[in-house]
């Protein structure tokens, strides 16, 4: 400033003074200061991540190789999933994963005279309350469809996305529902929208009509009429585990069940920033990653070695009677489907080694493919849904009984953990899409969008102390 004063560059003096004062004022304002600190932390964390990747590329291939053994997509939350050979990554996790869910009216909001505009009109419902959901199959198919533009009268090709629902009892009777982006946003096709609660989050969803609601309702009624499972843990209220609920009351409560979908580019649901590492946050806002209708995070990672260890313990431990068991149980190993993971890996040195993973990278055999990076954020607490047979819907006492003996790592003995929640490292922005085979990347995206495939190698970039839930695990 003194130099500029001698040269009588007054405009430079005023500019420098104004900038200095602006920086001081911004640093005094708490929200701005916090944003600037977060931004700096994100930049430094990404620099550190880049260094880890470069150092890993210089290392020789590990003798003990970890690979992806299976990949699973669950189009509808709590219904059966789909095993795929490969899956693309979008800003909500794996494309097509948990973009739909089942809800019922939020009776507390409806009956309250103090309900607010932002209060949820509906609440999610899962196998925790209704094990019959495990008997419904899902599939997503993509087919080209022709559409005419009104301006040019020309014909363009779009991808029509169809989700199919059916049961093993009626394999030839499949219900098809159009879930294409343009259809979901069409108020004429699907005019009804709700604010649905998923745990403590409230998300905007669109009702997919009467046909799927009727199908799911009939499937539930047929299941319980056939199985006569009046004691199959049909608890509607999260705070009341009433196993002897009257079946007529149960049918009344489930007659208003609806199938809903997220709204492409509208539904907004950030993950819990307390668990998200700085490198995984998006720039420039330092915002945590988004998730769809998952319980809390977009991905769940499990290992074959951990499942094998759990099954050995189940076979070795004596069983005790439990009120949640609907059939006489026998000692038998459990399949991985009980835990509904997205990515299953194999080749670990020891069981539950994935607890110590912090950052891993996928390495495909194809050199042209990208190398997605996954951040492990926290362990996944297990609930009675893991005790539900994913074929029959029958509920047993395992794996929770055995997990309590060696995986009670939370705030109380019932907080048991299996598998790890994770988020992808943000690289590019994609539009929300349901398809497993079609993506609509932004203009800045790469020619080869990020994908993971069965057989991909896993490189461990960083390890550390496992993270479990900060709060007491919710039960619903």
C-alpha positions as CSV (number, residue, x, y, z in Angstrom):
1,X,0.0,0.0,0.0
2,X,2.9,2.4,0.8
3,X,4.5,1.7,-2.5
4,X,1.2,2.3,-4.3
5,X,0.7,5.5,-2.3
6,X,4.0,6.9,-3.5
7,X,3.0,6.2,-7.1
8,X,-0.4,7.6,-6.3
9,X,-2.1,4.4,-7.4
10,X,-5.2,5.2,-5.3
11,X,-7.4,2.7,-7.1
12,X,-5.1,-0.1,-6.0
13,X,-5.1,1.1,-2.4
14,X,-8.9,1.0,-2.3
15,X,-9.1,-2.4,-3.9
16,X,-6.5,-3.9,-1.6
17,X,-8.2,-2.4,1.5
18,X,-11.6,-3.6,0.4
19,X,-10.4,-7.1,-0.3
20,X,-8.6,-7.3,3.1
21,X,-11.7,-6.0,4.9
22,X,-13.9,-8.5,3.1
23,X,-11.8,-11.4,4.0
24,X,-11.8,-10.4,7.7
25,X,-15.5,-9.9,7.7
26,X,-16.1,-13.3,6.0
27,X,-13.9,-15.0,8.5
28,X,-15.8,-13.5,11.4
29,X,-19.1,-14.7,10.1
30,X,-19.4,-18.2,11.6
31,X,-21.2,-20.0,8.6
32,X,-18.8,-18.6,6.1
33,X,-15.8,-19.5,8.3
34,X,-17.1,-23.0,8.7
35,X,-17.6,-23.4,4.9
36,X,-14.1,-22.1,4.2
37,X,-12.6,-24.5,6.8
38,X,-14.6,-27.4,5.2
39,X,-13.5,-26.4,1.8
40,X,-9.8,-26.3,2.7
41,X,-10.2,-29.7,4.5
42,X,-11.8,-31.2,1.4
43,X,-9.0,-29.9,-0.9
44,X,-6.3,-31.2,1.5
45,X,-8.0,-34.6,1.8
46,X,-8.3,-35.0,-1.9
47,X,-4.6,-34.2,-2.3
48,X,-3.9,-36.9,0.3
49,X,-6.1,-39.3,-1.5
50,X,-4.4,-38.6,-4.8
51,X,-1.0,-39.3,-3.1
52,X,-2.3,-42.7,-1.8
53,X,-3.5,-43.7,-5.3
54,X,-0.2,-42.7,-6.9
55,X,1.8,-44.6,-4.3
56,X,-0.4,-47.7,-4.7
57,X,0.2,-47.7,-8.4
58,X,3.9,-47.8,-7.9
59,X,3.7,-50.8,-5.6
60,X,3.8,-54.3,-6.9
61,X,0.7,-56.4,-7.1
62,X,-0.3,-57.8,-3.7
63,X,0.2,-61.6,-3.3
64,X,-3.1,-61.8,-1.3
65,X,-5.6,-60.6,-3.9
66,X,-9.1,-59.4,-2.9
67,X,-11.7,-59.5,-5.6
68,X,-15.4,-58.7,-6.1
69,X,-17.3,-62.0,-5.9
70,X,-20.9,-60.6,-6.5
71,X,-22.9,-57.4,-7.0
72,X,-26.5,-56.9,-6.0
73,X,-29.1,-54.3,-6.8
74,X,-32.4,-53.9,-4.9
75,X,-34.8,-51.9,-7.1
76,X,-37.5,-51.8,-4.4
77,X,-36.4,-51.3,-0.8
78,X,-37.1,-54.6,1.2
79,X,-38.2,-56.7,-1.8
80,X,-35.9,-59.3,-3.4
81,X,-32.8,-58.1,-5.2
82,X,-31.1,-58.8,-8.5
83,X,-27.6,-60.2,-8.9
84,X,-25.7,-58.5,-11.8
85,X,-22.3,-59.0,-13.4
86,X,-21.5,-55.2,-13.4
87,X,-23.2,-52.0,-12.3
88,X,-22.7,-48.4,-13.1
89,X,-22.2,-45.7,-10.5
90,X,-24.3,-42.5,-10.3
91,X,-24.5,-39.8,-7.6
92,X,-26.8,-42.0,-5.5
93,X,-24.7,-45.2,-5.5
94,X,-25.3,-48.1,-7.8
95,X,-27.7,-47.3,-10.6
96,X,-31.2,-48.7,-10.0
97,X,-30.6,-49.5,-6.3
98,X,-33.4,-48.7,-3.9
99,X,-35.0,-46.0,-5.9
100,X,-38.5,-47.4,-5.0
101,X,-40.0,-48.3,-1.7
102,X,-43.3,-49.2,0.0
103,X,-45.0,-46.7,2.3
104,X,-48.2,-46.4,4.3
105,X,-50.0,-43.3,5.5
106,X,-48.4,-41.6,8.5
107,X,-51.5,-41.9,10.8
108,X,-49.9,-39.8,13.5
109,X,-49.6,-36.8,11.1
110,X,-53.0,-37.4,9.7
111,X,-54.6,-37.4,13.1
112,X,-52.7,-34.5,14.5
113,X,-54.2,-31.0,14.5
114,X,-50.7,-29.6,14.8
115,X,-49.3,-31.2,11.6
116,X,-47.1,-28.9,9.6
117,X,-46.6,-28.5,5.9
118,X,-43.3,-30.3,6.0
119,X,-44.5,-33.2,8.1
120,X,-44.4,-36.6,6.4
121,X,-47.7,-37.8,4.9
122,X,-46.4,-41.3,4.6
123,X,-43.8,-43.5,6.3
124,X,-41.6,-46.3,4.9
125,X,-42.3,-49.9,5.6
126,X,-39.9,-52.8,5.3
127,X,-39.4,-56.5,6.1
128,X,-38.9,-55.5,9.7
129,X,-42.7,-55.0,9.9
130,X,-43.8,-57.3,7.1
131,X,-41.6,-60.3,6.3
132,X,-43.9,-61.2,3.4
133,X,-42.0,-58.6,1.3
134,X,-39.2,-61.2,1.0
135,X,-41.4,-63.3,-1.3
136,X,-41.8,-60.6,-4.1
137,X,-39.4,-60.7,-7.0
138,X,-38.1,-57.7,-8.8
139,X,-36.5,-57.0,-12.2
140,X,-35.7,-54.0,-14.3
141,X,-35.7,-54.1,-18.1
142,X,-34.7,-51.3,-20.4
143,X,-36.0,-51.0,-24.0
144,X,-35.9,-48.3,-26.6
145,X,-39.0,-46.3,-27.2
146,X,-39.8,-43.7,-29.9
147,X,-41.1,-40.3,-28.9
148,X,-42.0,-37.3,-31.1
149,X,-40.9,-33.8,-30.3
150,X,-43.6,-31.2,-30.8
151,X,-41.4,-28.5,-32.3
152,X,-39.7,-30.4,-35.1
153,X,-42.1,-33.3,-35.4
154,X,-39.0,-35.5,-35.5
155,X,-38.7,-38.8,-33.8
156,X,-36.1,-39.4,-31.1
157,X,-35.2,-42.6,-29.3
158,X,-35.5,-42.8,-25.5
159,X,-35.0,-45.7,-23.1
160,X,-38.2,-46.9,-21.4
161,X,-37.5,-48.4,-18.0
162,X,-39.9,-51.0,-16.7
163,X,-39.8,-52.7,-13.3
164,X,-41.5,-56.0,-13.0
165,X,-43.0,-57.5,-9.8
166,X,-44.1,-61.1,-9.3
167,X,-44.1,-64.0,-6.8
168,X,-42.9,-67.6,-7.1
169,X,-46.4,-68.8,-6.8
170,X,-47.4,-66.9,-10.0
171,X,-44.2,-66.7,-12.1
172,X,-46.1,-66.1,-15.3
173,X,-48.2,-63.2,-13.9
174,X,-45.8,-60.2,-13.8
175,X,-46.8,-56.7,-13.1
176,X,-45.0,-54.2,-15.2
177,X,-44.6,-50.5,-14.1
178,X,-43.0,-47.7,-16.2
179,X,-40.4,-45.9,-14.1
180,X,-38.7,-43.9,-16.9
181,X,-37.5,-40.5,-15.8
182,X,-39.9,-38.7,-18.2
183,X,-42.8,-40.8,-16.9
184,X,-42.1,-40.2,-13.2
185,X,-42.0,-36.5,-13.8
186,X,-45.2,-36.6,-15.9
187,X,-48.1,-35.3,-13.7
188,X,-50.6,-36.9,-15.9
189,X,-49.2,-40.4,-15.6
190,X,-48.4,-40.2,-11.9
191,X,-50.1,-37.2,-10.4
192,X,-49.8,-38.0,-6.7
193,X,-46.8,-37.0,-4.7
194,X,-46.0,-37.5,-1.0
195,X,-43.5,-36.4,1.6
196,X,-42.4,-39.8,2.9
197,X,-40.3,-40.4,6.1
198,X,-37.3,-42.7,5.9
199,X,-36.1,-42.9,9.4
200,X,-35.5,-39.3,10.4
201,X,-35.4,-38.0,6.8
202,X,-38.3,-36.7,4.8
203,X,-38.1,-37.2,1.0
204,X,-40.2,-36.2,-2.0
205,X,-41.7,-39.3,-3.7
206,X,-44.2,-40.0,-6.4
207,X,-47.0,-42.6,-6.1
208,X,-46.8,-45.3,-8.9
209,X,-50.6,-46.0,-9.0
210,X,-53.2,-48.4,-7.7
211,X,-52.0,-51.5,-9.6
212,X,-48.7,-52.1,-7.7
213,X,-50.4,-51.2,-4.4
214,X,-53.1,-53.7,-5.1
215,X,-50.5,-56.3,-6.1
216,X,-48.4,-55.9,-3.0
217,X,-51.5,-55.9,-0.7
218,X,-52.9,-59.1,-2.2
219,X,-49.5,-60.8,-2.0
220,X,-49.3,-59.9,1.8
221,X,-52.8,-61.2,2.4
222,X,-52.3,-64.4,0.4
223,X,-49.0,-65.1,2.2
224,X,-50.4,-64.8,5.7
225,X,-53.6,-66.7,4.8
226,X,-51.5,-69.5,3.4
227,X,-48.8,-69.6,6.0
228,X,-51.2,-68.8,8.9
229,X,-48.3,-66.8,10.4
230,X,-50.2,-64.7,12.9
231,X,-47.2,-64.7,15.1
232,X,-44.7,-63.7,12.4
233,X,-43.7,-60.5,14.1
234,X,-46.3,-58.3,12.4
235,X,-45.5,-55.2,14.3
236,X,-46.8,-52.0,12.7
237,X,-45.7,-49.4,15.3
238,X,-42.0,-49.0,15.7
239,X,-42.3,-48.7,19.5
240,X,-44.6,-51.6,19.9
241,X,-43.4,-55.1,19.1
242,X,-46.8,-56.8,19.4
243,X,-46.3,-60.3,18.1
244,X,-49.9,-61.3,18.8
245,X,-51.6,-58.5,16.9
246,X,-55.0,-59.4,15.6
247,X,-54.8,-60.5,11.9
248,X,-57.9,-58.5,10.9
249,X,-56.3,-55.4,12.4
250,X,-53.1,-56.2,10.5
251,X,-55.0,-56.4,7.2
252,X,-56.7,-53.1,7.9
253,X,-53.4,-51.3,8.5
254,X,-51.9,-52.7,5.3
255,X,-54.7,-52.0,2.9
256,X,-53.4,-48.5,2.3
257,X,-49.9,-49.6,1.3
258,X,-48.4,-47.7,-1.7
259,X,-45.4,-48.2,-4.0
260,X,-43.5,-44.9,-4.5
261,X,-40.4,-43.8,-6.3
262,X,-37.9,-41.0,-5.9
263,X,-38.3,-38.0,-8.2
264,X,-35.4,-37.7,-10.7
265,X,-33.3,-34.6,-9.9
266,X,-35.8,-33.5,-7.3
267,X,-35.5,-35.9,-4.4
268,X,-32.8,-34.7,-2.1
269,X,-31.4,-36.9,0.8
270,X,-27.8,-36.2,2.0
271,X,-26.0,-38.8,4.1
272,X,-25.0,-38.1,7.7
273,X,-22.0,-35.8,7.4
274,X,-20.6,-36.9,10.8
275,X,-19.4,-40.1,9.2
276,X,-18.3,-38.8,5.8
277,X,-14.6,-38.2,5.3
278,X,-13.6,-34.9,3.8
279,X,-12.3,-36.4,0.6
280,X,-15.8,-37.9,-0.2
281,X,-17.6,-34.5,0.0
282,X,-18.4,-32.7,-3.1
283,X,-16.9,-29.4,-4.1
284,X,-17.3,-26.4,-3.9
285,X,-19.9,-26.7,-1.2
286,X,-18.2,-29.5,0.8
287,X,-21.6,-31.3,0.9
288,X,-21.9,-35.0,1.9
289,X,-22.9,-37.5,-0.7
290,X,-26.5,-38.2,-1.6
291,X,-28.3,-41.5,-1.1
292,X,-31.6,-42.8,-2.4
293,X,-34.0,-44.8,-0.2
294,X,-31.4,-46.8,1.6
295,X,-31.4,-46.9,5.3
296,X,-28.6,-44.3,5.6
297,X,-25.8,-44.8,3.1
298,X,-25.8,-45.7,-0.6
299,X,-23.7,-48.9,-0.4
300,X,-23.2,-51.9,1.8
301,X,-20.0,-54.0,1.6
302,X,-19.7,-57.5,3.0
303,X,-17.1,-60.3,2.7
304,X,-17.3,-64.0,2.2
305,X,-14.8,-64.7,4.9
306,X,-16.9,-62.9,7.5
307,X,-20.0,-64.8,6.5
308,X,-18.1,-68.1,6.7
309,X,-16.8,-67.2,10.2
310,X,-20.4,-66.3,11.3
311,X,-21.8,-69.6,10.0
312,X,-19.1,-71.6,11.8
313,X,-20.1,-69.9,15.0
314,X,-23.8,-70.5,14.3
315,X,-23.2,-74.2,13.8
316,X,-21.1,-74.5,16.9
317,X,-23.4,-72.5,19.3
318,X,-26.4,-74.1,20.9
319,X,-29.7,-72.5,20.0
320,X,-32.0,-71.0,22.6
321,X,-35.8,-70.6,22.2
322,X,-36.8,-67.2,20.9
323,X,-40.3,-65.6,20.5
324,X,-39.4,-64.3,17.0
325,X,-38.9,-67.7,15.5
326,X,-41.9,-68.8,13.4
327,X,-40.7,-72.3,12.6
328,X,-38.6,-74.9,14.5
329,X,-35.1,-73.9,13.7
330,X,-32.2,-76.1,12.8
331,X,-28.5,-75.4,12.7
332,X,-27.7,-74.4,9.1
333,X,-25.5,-71.9,7.5
334,X,-27.0,-68.6,6.3
335,X,-26.7,-67.3,2.8
336,X,-25.4,-63.8,2.1
337,X,-28.8,-62.7,1.0
338,X,-29.8,-62.4,4.6
339,X,-27.7,-59.2,4.9
340,X,-28.7,-57.7,1.5
341,X,-25.3,-56.3,0.6
342,X,-24.5,-54.4,-2.6
343,X,-20.9,-55.6,-3.0
344,X,-19.5,-58.9,-1.8
345,X,-15.7,-59.4,-1.7
346,X,-13.5,-62.4,-1.1
347,X,-9.9,-63.1,-0.5
348,X,-9.5,-61.3,2.9
349,X,-6.6,-62.4,5.2
350,X,-9.0,-62.9,8.1
351,X,-12.8,-62.5,8.9
352,X,-14.1,-59.0,9.3
353,X,-10.9,-57.4,7.9
354,X,-13.3,-55.1,6.1
355,X,-13.9,-53.4,9.4
356,X,-10.5,-51.8,9.2
357,X,-10.8,-50.6,5.6
358,X,-11.0,-46.8,5.1
359,X,-10.4,-46.4,1.4
360,X,-10.4,-49.1,-1.3
361,X,-10.1,-48.9,-5.1
362,X,-11.5,-51.1,-7.7
363,X,-9.2,-52.3,-10.5
364,X,-10.7,-53.8,-13.6
365,X,-9.0,-56.1,-16.0
366,X,-10.0,-53.6,-18.8
367,X,-7.5,-50.8,-18.9
368,X,-10.1,-48.4,-20.4
369,X,-12.4,-48.6,-17.4
370,X,-12.2,-46.2,-14.6
371,X,-11.0,-47.1,-11.1
372,X,-13.7,-46.2,-8.7
373,X,-12.8,-45.4,-5.1
374,X,-14.9,-46.4,-2.2
375,X,-14.8,-44.8,1.3
376,X,-15.8,-47.1,4.2
377,X,-17.7,-44.9,6.6
378,X,-19.2,-47.0,9.4
379,X,-20.4,-50.5,10.4
380,X,-23.9,-51.6,9.6
381,X,-26.1,-52.5,12.6
382,X,-28.3,-55.5,12.0
383,X,-32.0,-55.8,12.8
384,X,-34.5,-58.6,12.7
385,X,-34.7,-58.2,8.9
386,X,-31.5,-60.3,8.8
387,X,-33.4,-63.0,10.6
388,X,-35.9,-63.2,7.7
389,X,-35.5,-65.9,5.1
390,X,-35.3,-64.1,1.8
391,X,-37.1,-66.9,-0.1
392,X,-39.9,-67.9,2.2
393,X,-40.3,-64.9,4.5
394,X,-40.0,-67.1,7.6
395,X,-38.3,-65.5,10.6
396,X,-35.8,-67.2,12.8
397,X,-33.5,-66.3,15.7
398,X,-30.3,-66.2,13.6
399,X,-28.0,-64.5,12.9
400,X,-28.8,-62.0,15.7
401,X,-28.4,-64.6,18.5
402,X,-24.9,-65.5,17.5
403,X,-23.9,-62.0,16.5
404,X,-24.7,-60.9,20.1
405,X,-21.9,-63.2,21.3
406,X,-19.1,-61.5,19.5
407,X,-20.3,-58.5,17.4
408,X,-22.1,-56.4,20.0
409,X,-20.0,-53.3,19.3
410,X,-22.6,-50.5,19.8
411,X,-24.1,-48.7,22.8
412,X,-26.0,-51.7,24.1
413,X,-25.9,-55.5,23.7
414,X,-28.5,-55.4,20.9
415,X,-26.3,-53.2,18.6
416,X,-24.7,-55.9,16.6
417,X,-22.8,-55.3,13.4
418,X,-22.2,-57.2,10.1
419,X,-20.9,-55.5,6.9
420,X,-19.8,-51.9,6.3
421,X,-21.6,-48.9,4.9
422,X,-19.8,-47.0,2.2
423,X,-19.9,-44.1,-0.3
424,X,-18.2,-43.6,-3.6
425,X,-15.6,-40.9,-4.2
426,X,-17.4,-38.2,-6.3
427,X,-15.9,-37.9,-9.8
428,X,-18.7,-36.8,-12.1
429,X,-22.4,-35.8,-11.9
430,X,-25.0,-38.0,-13.4
431,X,-28.7,-37.5,-13.6
432,X,-30.8,-39.7,-11.3
433,X,-31.7,-42.8,-13.3
434,X,-33.1,-46.3,-12.5
435,X,-31.6,-48.3,-15.3
436,X,-28.9,-50.8,-14.8
437,X,-27.6,-50.5,-18.3
438,X,-28.3,-46.9,-19.4
439,X,-27.0,-43.7,-18.0
440,X,-27.3,-40.0,-18.9
441,X,-24.0,-38.4,-17.8
442,X,-23.5,-34.7,-17.9
443,X,-21.6,-33.1,-20.7
444,X,-18.5,-33.0,-18.5
445,X,-18.5,-36.7,-17.7
446,X,-16.1,-39.2,-19.1
447,X,-16.6,-41.3,-22.2
448,X,-16.3,-44.3,-19.9
449,X,-18.5,-43.8,-16.8
450,X,-17.5,-45.4,-13.6
451,X,-18.5,-49.1,-13.3
452,X,-17.7,-52.0,-11.0
453,X,-17.8,-55.6,-12.1
454,X,-17.6,-59.1,-10.7
455,X,-13.9,-60.1,-10.7
456,X,-12.5,-56.6,-10.1
457,X,-9.5,-56.5,-7.9
458,X,-9.7,-54.5,-4.7
459,X,-6.7,-52.4,-3.7
460,X,-6.6,-51.2,0.0
461,X,-5.5,-47.6,0.0
462,X,-6.0,-46.9,3.6
463,X,-6.9,-48.7,6.8
464,X,-7.8,-47.5,10.3
465,X,-9.9,-48.0,13.4
466,X,-13.5,-49.2,12.8
467,X,-16.3,-46.7,13.2
468,X,-19.6,-47.7,14.8
469,X,-22.8,-45.7,15.3
470,X,-22.4,-42.5,17.3
471,X,-26.0,-42.6,18.4
472,X,-28.1,-45.5,19.8
473,X,-29.3,-47.6,16.9
474,X,-32.9,-47.1,16.0
475,X,-35.3,-50.0,15.9
476,X,-38.3,-50.0,13.5
